[in-house]
Amino acid sequence: MALLQDKVAIITGGVTGIGRSIALGMAREGAKICVNHLPTDKQAELAEEMAQEVGPENFLAVPGDISKQETSTNLVAEAVKKFGEVNILVSNAGICEFNDFLETKPETYLQTIEINLNGCFFVTQAVGRQMKKQGKGGHQAHYTPTKAGILSLMQSCACALGQYGIRCNALLPGTIRTAVNEEDLADDEKRTYMENRTTLGRLGKPDDLAGPAIFLASDLSAYMTGSQLLVDGGLFVNLQ
């Protein structure tokens, strides 16, 4: 049997980059997929492509701004309406605007907090409430930037939700090539430098996160909660 057979997974930021790879990877393992994405025509087109690949009966796309609490509430409600329950959450949505620290504008900082941290809180809370209502546990596998605030949130959620059988873990990626950092990595010298900092000698691909996310969402990690899973091509150990 597939690792995630008939499980229902919500993935925020799920139509591009890492979120898309995780969503499609989980679908291949038998999961029913509900993705959140920005309310734009381009992202709606990407969602439709995924629906055709996964199968409309096993796929749902719910547009909305994840920094707004009502988006998470609606996301969970729509997933339950179509699939009956929620078993897995991948809080993946995030932004990263490359700016020098001293030149970063307040609005850029605040928007990053609203999406990356507040958005993670709102969707985790909404899914946690649904899992408690279901009367059975679930799994939450979170791709997040390596921000102390989100790691602390996942650890706190692990403590608060463990009594309901809900596991909360953090998936920590190294440098993964996506549309977010495409312009930054166009600099050959910088890209080579980043590649050489890893022991594997390459940057990560979105698909490199799919397997670890599936592991955290499956029963293979049944005794893991409040944990951090580092997926960085050996960057951390190479810097020691």
C-alpha distance (Angstrom), angle and dihedral (degrees) to the residues before:
residue distance angle dihedral
M1 . . .
A2 3.80 . .
L3 3.80 115.5 .
L4 3.82 94.4 -115.1
Q5 3.80 101.5 28.8
D6 3.83 110.9 170.9
K7 3.81 93.2 -11.6
V8 3.80 115.8 140.3
A9 3.80 114.3 -130.0
I10 3.80 128.2 -168.5
I11 3.81 115.1 -158.9
T12 3.80 120.4 -175.9
G13 3.78 116.6 -149.9
G14 3.78 83.6 19.2
V15 3.81 106.0 154.6
T16 3.81 101.3 63.9
G17 3.79 139.3 43.1
I18 3.78 119.0 -20.2
G19 3.80 94.5 -4.1
R20 3.79 91.6 56.1
S21 3.81 92.7 48.9
I22 3.80 91.7 49.3
A23 3.81 92.3 47.1
L24 3.80 93.7 50.4
G25 3.80 91.5 43.1
M26 3.80 91.5 53.0
A27 3.80 90.3 47.0
R28 3.80 89.3 55.5
E29 3.81 87.3 54.4
G30 3.80 91.1 56.2
A31 3.81 102.2 -93.4
K32 3.78 125.6 141.9
I33 3.79 108.0 -126.7
C34 3.81 132.3 -139.7
V35 3.80 115.1 178.1
N36 3.77 131.2 -171.5
H37 3.79 118.2 -149.2
L38 3.78 141.0 166.7
P39 3.82 114.3 -79.4
T40 3.81 96.1 -110.1
D41 3.80 131.2 123.1
K42 3.81 91.7 -120.8
Q43 3.80 94.0 53.6
A44 3.80 90.9 44.3
E45 3.82 87.9 56.0
L46 3.81 90.7 50.8
A47 3.80 89.8 49.9
E48 3.80 90.6 51.8
E49 3.81 90.1 52.3
M50 3.80 89.1 53.4
A51 3.81 91.3 48.3
Q52 3.79 89.8 56.2
E53 3.80 91.6 48.6
V54 3.81 96.7 45.2
G55 3.80 97.0 33.5
P56 3.83 123.6 -104.1
E57 3.80 92.0 -109.1
N58 3.81 90.6 61.0
F59 3.80 99.5 37.7
L60 3.79 136.6 71.9
A61 3.81 129.8 175.5
V62 3.81 120.6 -161.1
P63 3.83 115.8 -174.7
G64 3.79 121.6 -150.4
D65 3.80 147.8 114.8
I66 3.81 105.1 -80.9
S67 3.82 91.2 -155.7
K68 3.82 88.0 70.8
Q69 3.80 116.9 81.6
E70 3.80 92.6 -141.2
T71 3.81 90.0 60.4
S72 3.80 91.5 61.9
T73 3.80 92.3 44.3
N74 3.80 90.7 52.1
L75 3.81 92.6 43.2
V76 3.80 92.5 57.3
A77 3.81 92.8 42.5
E78 3.80 92.3 52.8
A79 3.81 92.4 46.9
V80 3.81 91.2 51.5
K81 3.80 91.3 45.1
K82 3.81 91.6 56.9
F83 3.80 103.6 30.5
G84 3.81 104.3 22.8
E85 3.81 98.7 -125.4
V86 3.81 146.5 16.9
N87 3.81 122.8 -119.9
I88 3.81 106.0 162.9
L89 3.80 135.3 37.3
V90 3.79 125.2 -168.4
S91 3.80 107.3 -174.4
N92 3.78 96.4 -160.9
A93 3.82 106.4 142.8
G94 3.77 114.0 115.2
I95 3.77 145.0 134.4
C96 3.78 132.2 -138.8
E97 3.78 118.7 -171.7
F98 3.79 110.1 -171.3
N99 3.80 109.3 -128.6
D100 3.76 136.9 146.6
F101 3.81 108.6 -102.1
L102 3.80 94.2 -121.6
E103 3.80 91.5 48.7
T104 3.81 98.1 46.3
K105 3.80 111.6 121.3
P106 3.82 120.0 -132.7
E107 3.80 91.4 -119.4
T108 3.82 90.9 55.8
Y109 3.80 91.5 50.8
L110 3.81 93.4 46.7
Q111 3.81 93.6 46.9
T112 3.81 90.2 51.4
I113 3.81 91.0 52.1
E114 3.81 91.9 46.3
I115 3.80 94.2 52.7
N116 3.81 104.2 31.1
L117 3.81 100.6 38.0
N118 3.81 108.2 16.9
G119 3.79 91.7 41.5
C120 3.80 90.1 52.3
F121 3.81 90.8 49.7
F122 3.81 94.5 49.2
V123 3.80 96.3 48.5
T124 3.82 93.3 42.8
Q125 3.79 90.0 51.5
A126 3.81 93.2 47.3
V127 3.80 93.6 48.4
G128 3.81 92.0 43.0
R129 3.80 90.4 55.0
Q130 3.80 90.8 50.3
M131 3.81 92.9 48.3
K132 3.81 90.8 50.6
K133 3.81 89.8 49.7
Q134 3.80 90.0 51.7
G135 3.78 88.4 59.7
K136 3.76 93.1 -132.9
G137 3.74 136.4 83.0
G138 3.72 130.6 -99.8
H139 3.75 140.1 -177.3
Q140 3.78 130.2 -102.8
A141 3.80 116.6 -164.0
H142 3.76 111.9 -178.7
Y143 3.76 127.4 -161.0
T144 3.79 105.1 -163.5
P145 3.77 138.4 155.5
T146 3.78 108.8 -96.6
K147 3.77 93.9 -94.6
A148 3.78 119.7 150.6
G149 3.80 91.3 -137.2
I150 3.80 94.3 59.1
L151 3.79 94.0 42.1
S152 3.79 89.0 52.3
L153 3.81 89.8 48.0
M154 3.81 91.7 53.2
Q155 3.80 91.6 48.9
S156 3.80 91.0 49.3
C157 3.81 90.7 47.8
A158 3.81 90.2 50.5
C159 3.81 88.8 56.7
A160 3.80 95.3 43.5
L161 3.81 98.6 43.1
G162 3.80 101.9 35.9
Q163 3.81 90.7 90.3
Y164 3.81 87.7 65.0
G165 3.79 93.5 49.8
I166 3.81 91.9 -105.6
R167 3.80 116.1 142.0
C168 3.81 122.3 -154.5
N169 3.79 121.3 -165.7
A170 3.80 136.1 163.5
L171 3.79 124.7 -128.6
L172 3.81 109.1 -153.6
P173 3.80 115.1 -160.9
G174 3.75 126.8 -163.5
T175 3.80 119.6 -146.2
I176 3.80 105.9 -32.6
R177 3.81 119.1 -176.1
T178 3.80 108.6 -122.3
A179 3.79 137.6 138.5
V180 3.81 87.8 -86.8
N181 3.82 94.2 68.6
E182 3.81 99.9 22.8
E183 3.80 94.0 109.2
D184 3.79 93.2 44.7
L185 3.82 92.3 51.2
A186 3.80 93.2 47.3
D187 3.80 85.8 88.0
D188 3.83 102.0 94.3
E189 3.80 94.0 -154.3
K190 3.79 93.4 50.8
R191 3.80 93.3 44.4
T192 3.81 91.8 51.1
Y193 3.79 90.1 48.7
M194 3.81 91.1 51.8
E195 3.81 91.7 47.7
N196 3.80 92.3 50.5
R197 3.80 91.5 52.9
T198 3.82 89.9 68.5
T199 3.79 123.7 75.4
L200 3.82 89.7 -134.0
G201 3.79 91.7 55.5
R202 3.79 97.1 -129.8
L203 3.77 142.9 81.3
G204 3.77 120.1 -107.3
K205 3.81 126.9 -99.4
P206 3.82 124.3 -143.0
D207 3.81 89.0 -110.7
D208 3.82 88.7 61.5
L209 3.82 88.0 71.2
A210 3.81 96.8 48.6
G211 3.82 96.3 75.5
P212 3.82 95.6 48.2
A213 3.82 90.6 46.4
I214 3.81 91.0 51.3
F215 3.81 89.3 48.9
L216 3.82 92.1 53.2
A217 3.81 91.4 45.7
S218 3.81 94.5 49.1
D219 3.80 133.2 73.3
L220 3.81 88.6 -103.4
S221 3.83 85.2 85.1
A222 3.82 95.9 39.5
Y223 3.82 93.7 135.2
M224 3.80 95.8 46.3
T225 3.79 121.6 99.2
G226 3.77 132.1 143.1
S227 3.80 86.2 21.7
Q228 3.79 132.1 137.1
L229 3.80 120.3 -139.9
L230 3.80 112.3 -160.9
V231 3.82 115.9 -150.6
D232 3.80 105.0 175.2
G233 3.81 109.2 125.4
G234 3.80 90.8 -107.1
L235 3.82 95.5 -55.5
F236 3.80 95.4 135.1
V237 3.80 96.8 49.0
N238 3.80 91.1 43.5
L239 3.80 90.5 58.3
Q240 3.81 94.3 52.2
